[in-house]
Amino acid sequence: MSKKIKQAISSDSFCYKINEDIIIYEGRFYVYLDKKYRCVGKVYLKMGIPTSINFKGKIIHIKENELTKKLDYYDGIIEIHGYQLASVTIKKIDNFFIKGYINENYIKSKDTSVDYIYFNIINLDKLPGYLIEHKDKMFAGRIEFETTDYEIIIDKRYDYTKELKEILKSKNGFITTHIGRIKRKDNSSFKTKNIIDLLEKISYALSFLCARRIGISIVNGYTNDINTYRLCIKDIIMPYNFLPSWSDTISNHNNIEKYMNLIMKKLEDDYNNLALKRVIDWYIESISNLTIENNIISIQIALETLSYIILVQEEKKLSNDEFDNNTAINNIRMLLESCKLNNNKELMVFDDKIKERFNDGIELIIYLRNKIVHPARKDKIYLSHEDVWNIIQIGTRYIELIILKFIGYKGEYSNRLKDRYFGQVERVPWSD
């Protein structure tokens, strides 16, 4: 008997075009400055770099002589129906017109208990997934994973076509590409107090998956199918762009779901949560930085941090003193050996002089880093632009695989050191 195809979740944000601002609230609101100003206008999430929560409107029910003098960048408080008070900066107030932005990273309604939550995701890649349907259209668009307490599903928008992806990429754009749902495993209601923390974990997990910052924007909670909780997040989001990553050719959604389950479990631990987020930030910086110098320095910092987290804190193979007394290259090499990554196969892409001078990839990474930080007048080793590019790719692959080993992943991955097509993957080295 065939499995029934489930209905895709939809979102009002799917109606917005690429780079179009998303309206959060429209109607009357109050701004408190030297006095209380009654306004009519809108509050909206401004897409771009950086993402911001803005407002603008017309001041009503006030006489001209009661209007404050013209001013720029003045702090105040905004009161929006259905949301808690928020600190704002006024960019302009003039001729009964007011505009500004929210100072906090989010605005939200009062915390409450909800049955489930929907959340919008900006600029997530077209991931493989289960078949779902929207009206008369069927498409592969759902992934499912869980934490200790929650079941989470993420659905791709029904019109996320190849054409939309190409336009999004050509414009370095921003758009709501997916919608997620969170509910408790036992279907009981839950408090929204910690939902921002959970959403941040999901955002980091998706960011490592795509090698760039993926953001969450509009969030709505429901009780008895009535919208009782609202949240808008001013998240860090990178423009849509295809970047090579450890997952870019994975075609089997089971691998994506395995990964999400494992990394969410790691992120539930307070120490691992902080450490993993820091390493993911450096990983993304190592890929997105405009300068080679910053790329290689971010790679070494990430590798040194991972070696401490795993060798000292997780596996306890070294004490703090032993770790500190070792050289960075020895600590990282020990870590690579535990992941079955310490070999000289990566050196095959280099010429004989480099292969004779260096034993493995980590020696090349440390050498390039030292060459950048401590440049010498005479340097017998010449590195071409292609050599430097290959060294960065080796280091980035190390970070990807070490994180996957750290979370316990044993599935397939995309090897960035090889030319590959969609569906062409390898098993991680430690899966045997």
N, C-alpha and C positions, 0 to 999 in steps of 0.2 A: 504494500500500500504506500503510495507516494506521500511525502510530508507536505502538509498544507503550507503554502507560501503566505508569510505574514505581511501585514500592511506596513508600509514605510511611515515613519514619523515625519511630519512636515513642520515648517516654521513660517511665521509671518515674515521673518527676515529674508526668506528666499525671494521675496518680491523685489528686494533692493538690487540695483545694478552694481557693477564693479566700481569701487571707490565711492559709492554713494553713502552719505551719512545715514545712520539708523536712528529714527525718532524713538525716544524712550518715553516721552510724555508731551502732550500737547494740551494747552489750556491755561488756567490761571495758576500763578505761583507768586510767592512773596520773597522779596530780597530785603534783608535788614542791614542798613548802613547807619547813617546818622538818624534815620527814622525808618519806619516800615513802608516799603514801596510795593504796592499791589501791581502786578504785571500780568499780561497775557501774551503767550508766546509758546516756545517749545524748548525742550531739553533733548539733546541728541548726542549720540556717540559719533565723534568725528573720526573717520577712517584715515589712516596715513601714518607717517612717522613724525612725532609720536602719536599714538592713539590718545584721544582726550574726550572728556565728557564736557560738552559746552551747553550754553543756554543763550537765548536771545529773545527779546520781546519788547513790547510797548508798555510804558508805565501809564496806568489809568487811575482815574479818580484822584487827581492831584492838581492843584493850581500851579501855574508857572512860577509864581514867586515862592512856592514851597519846594520846588525842585532843587536838589543840591547843586552846587556849582559844578562846572565841567571838571571831570577828573579821569585819570587813567591809573590802572593797576592799584585798586583799592580793595582791601580785604573786607569780606562781609559774610553773611549767612544766608543760605537759600532754604526755603520751605516749599517742598513739592508734595502735592497730595499723594498719599500712599507711600511716601518715602520718609526716612528719618532726616532731620536737619543735617546740612552739610556745609562745610567751609568752602567759600568761593573767592576767586579773585575777579574783580570787575575790570574788564579791559576798556570799556567805554560806557559812559552815561552822558547823553547829550540829546536835547530836543525830544524828550520823552522816550528816547530809545536806550535800551540797556543790553549789554552783552558781556559775557565772561565765561569762566570755566571752573569746574569743580576741582578743589585742591587734593582731595583724597583719591586713592586708587579705585574707589568704587562708591556707588550710592546704593542703598538697599532699604527695603521696608523693615519693619520690626520683625525680629526673629520669632518664629512660631513653629508648630509641628505640621508636617506635610506628609502626604502619602507617596508622592514621587516628585521629581524635579526634572525639567527639561533645560538643556543648556546648549547654546549655539557655539559652533567652532569656526574660527576664521582660518582660511588658507591651508587646510589639511589636504594632503595628497589624495589622489584617487586610489584608495586602498582596495584590494580584493576583499570579497565578503560573501555572506550568504545571499541567496536570492530573496528579494522582497519586491513588493509591487506598490505602485502608486496609480490609482485609477486603472487604466487599461495597460499600463506600462510595467514590465517586469525587468528588474536589473539586479546585478550583484552588488550589494551596497551595505550590508550590515556586518559588524563585528560585535562580539559579546565577550565580556570578561568580568572579573569580580574582585572584590577586596574581602576582608574578613567578614564584614557585615552587609555589604551592598552588591547588588547585581547592576551592571552598567552595560548599556548597548549604545552604539554609535551608528547612525544611519547617514549615508551619503545623500545629498540632495538629488532628486529624480532627474534633473536636467544638467547634471555635472558631466557634460559630454567632452569629447576630445577638443571640440571647437571652443568651448568655454575655457578649458584649461589653457589652450594656446593664446586666447585673448588675454586671459588673466596674467599669463607669463609675459606677453609682449608689453603689457601696461605696468609691469611690476605692481600688480593690483592687490586689492583687498576685497574679499567677499565671504559671506557665510556659506561654507561648503558642506557642512555636516551639522546634524543635531543629535544630541545625546540624551539619554534618560537614566536617572539614578533612582533605584528603589531598594528597600531592604529585602533581604533574602526571604524573610518570613512574611513579607507584605505588610508589616506593621508600620505605623507612622513613625517619623523620626524628626528630631529638632534640626533646624537650619543653622544653628550656632556655629558648627564646624564645617559647613559646606564649602566655604571659600578655600579652606585648607585642602579639602579633597579635590576640588577643581584644579587647584595649583598642581597637585600631584599628577592628575590626568594630563594637564598641559605639558609638564616636563616629560612625561612618558611619550607623548606624541611628538614633542620637539626632538627627542633623541631618535625617534623613528624616521623623521624627515630631514634631520641635520639642519634645521632652522627653527626659530621660535614660532610655535603654533599657539594662538591665543583663544581664550574663551571670552565671550562678550555678554550676551543677554541671557539671564537665567530666570526661570519662573517655576515656582512651587505650587502644587495643587493639593487641596483637601476636598474629598468627595467631588473631584473634577472641577472644583472652583479655584480660580487663581487667588491664592492667599499670601503669596510671597514673591517679591520682585527684587532683582539684583542686576546691576549693570557694572561690569568690570572694565577698568581702563588697563588692559593687559599689554604686555610687551609682545608685539607681533612683527614679524619680518614680511616684507613684500613677497608675493608668490614668485618663486623661481625654482627651477629644477636643480637640485644639488645632488651629486652622487652620495649615496649613503649605503649602509650595510643592508638596507631593505629594499633598494630601488628596483630589483628584478624579481622579488618574491611574488609568486602568483597564487600560492596556496594560503588562503586566509587563516588556516589553522596555525601557521607559524606566527602570524601577527597576533593572534589571540593568546598563544602560549607566552609570547614576549610580554604582552600587556598584563597578563595574570602575574607573571614573575616579577616584573619591575614594580607593579603596584604593591606587591607583598613586601618588597624591600623598602619601598618608600614609606610604609607604615611604621617602620622603626625610626625613632627620632634621630639617632646618630646617622644611620644610613641615608635618611631623607636629606639631611643637611649636606652630607658629603657627596651624594650622588648629584644633587642639584648643582653643586659647585663644579663638579667635574663635567657635567653636561653643558654648563655655561662655557667652560674652557674649550670643550669639544666643538661647540658651535662657533666660538670665536676663531678656532684654528682653521675652520673652513671658510668663514665669512669675512675675515680680516682682509683689508686691501693690500697690506704689506706682507712680504715674505717673513720679515723679522718678527712681526707679531704672531704670525702663524706658528712658526717653529717654537717660539717661547711659550705660547699657550699649550702646545703639544707636550713639551717637557714638563711644565707645571702639572698638567693633567696626569701624566705618567707617574711622576713622583708622588702625587697625592694618592693615586690608585695603589701604588706599591705600599704606601703606609697603611691605607685603609685595610687592604687584604692581608699583607704579611704580618702586620702588628695587631690590628684590631680584630680582624675576622678570623684568620687561620692561626694566629699567634705563633708563627714560625720564627719571628724575631721579637726580642724585647725592644723597648724604646731606645735603650742605650746601644744595643747591637745595630739597630736601624740607623741611629745617628752616627755611629762610628764607621759604618759602611759608606762607600762612595755611592752617589746617585746611580751610576751606571750598573754597579753590582746589585743594588736593590731592585732596579727595574729588570735587569737580566734574570734574577731569581724569579720575579713575577712572571716574566715571559715563559720561562721554563715550565712553571706550574700550569700555564695555559697551552703548552705545546706549541709555542710560537717562536722559541729561540732557535732559529736555524738560519743558514745563510742563503736560502733560496731567493730571498728578496734582492740579493746582490747581483743576480744574473742579468739585470737590466743595465748594469753599469759597465764601464770599460775595465780592462785588465788592471790598470793602475789602482783604481779604487778597490777592486776585488782583492788585490794583493795587500793593500794598506789596511783594510778594515775586516774584522771577523764577522760582524753581523750588522743588522739594521740599527740597533740601538747605539752602536758606536758611531755610526754615521749621523744619527740625530744629535747626539751630544757634541760631536765635532762641529756640526753646522751651527748649533746653538752657541758654542764657545767662539766660533769664528765671527759670529754676529756681535756678541756681547764684548769680546776681547779681541778686536781685530789686530793682527800682527802685520808688521811691515813686509815680511817675507813669508810666503805660504806656498809650499811646494805642491799642494793638492789643488788642482783646478776643478771647480764645479761649474758645469754649464747650467743654463736655466732649466733644461730638461732634468739634469741631475737633482737640482734643488726641488723641482716639482715632484720627482719620484721619492725623494726623502720625506717630503711632507705627506705624501700618500701612504708611505710605509708607517709613519708615526700615527696618522689618523686611523689607519686600519688597526694598529695595536690598541688604540683607545677603544674603538668599537668592539673588538673581540674581547678585551679584558672586561669591559662592562657587561657584555653578554655572559661571560664566564662567571662573573661576580653574582649575577642574579640567578644563575642556574639554568640558563637557556641551552638547549641541546638540539635545536632545529637547524633550519637552513639559513644561509646568509648570502649576500651579494659581495663578491670579492672585488674591491675597488682597484686592485692592482692588475686586473685583467679586463680586456674588452669583453663585453657581455651583452646579451639581449634579454628582454623580459621573459622570465621563466627559467633562465639559466642561473643556477645557484649552486652552492657547495654546502656540505655539512660542516659545522664548526669543528675545529681540529680535535677537541676533547670528547666528541660524541661517541667514539668507538668504545 
